[in-house]
Amino acid sequence: MCKTHAGDLYVVVGIAQCVMFATFDSFDVRSRKRLLANTDITRIPESLRVRSMAAGVKIVRPMEFSVRELSPIETHDLRRRVSAAGRISLPSWDHELDEAPGSWHLGAVDSQGTVVAMTTFFQLPFPYQPEVAGAYRLQFMAVEPSLQRTGLGTLVLTEGIRRLRLSEVPLLWATARPEAVPFYQRFGFAVGPALESETTDQPTILLDLTS
C-alpha cells in the first residue's frame, strides 16, 4: 500500500536512462519489473529485495519525497509546463474553481520543497450521473517530465483516492487522453463517452468509491 510519505527513493543507474526505485511496499510486482527493465543491476539494500528481481542494484544517492496538500499557486508551474503542454484550450495555470469550496490540490514534493507531481480535485457532478451528490472531478494530473514513469503519479493518485474514500466521496471522474487511460484503469476507473459539453473527444473515466 502506498503511504503518504513515500520513504527513501533511490536513483538507479540504467543502461538507457536513470529511473527511480521506491521502497518495496510502494509498487506492485509489475511496476517494479518495469522500473528495473534494461537496468545495470549491481546491488540493492536487503529491505528492497523481492524474489522477482535480479540480484543487485547500484544505488547512486537517496532521495525523499512526501505527499501533501498544495496551495493553488504551487500547482501553477506543472500545470503550465505539463498539463497545458501547448493545448491552448486548457486553462494553463489559474482555474476559476481553484479556491472554491471543496476544491483541493495534492502533490509530491522533494526534499528541496519542489513540487514534482500534482493533481487537483474539484467538487463537480458527473454530467452523466448528475443524481450522485458529492462527486469530484480530477484535473491537471501532472508529473515533472524528467521523473515521469517513476511511480510518482501513482503515489499522488493513490493518496488522493485514499483521502476521498475517508471523506466518503462517492464518485471520482475525469476526462483523459486516450494514451493515459490504461494508467487510470489500473486504479479501477471505467471508461465512458466523451463529454458533449466540452470541445474534446477525450473519453470520460469514472471511479466508484463506494465499492
Secondary structure by P-SEA (a helix, b strand, c coil): cccccccbbbbbbcccbbbbbcccccccaaaaaaaacccccccccccccccccccbbbbcbbbbbbbbbbccccaaaaaacccccccccccccccccccccccbbbbbbccccccccccccccccccccccccbbbbbccccccccccccaaaaaaaaaaaaaaaaacccbbbbbbcccaaaaaaaabbbbbbccccccccbbbbbbbccc
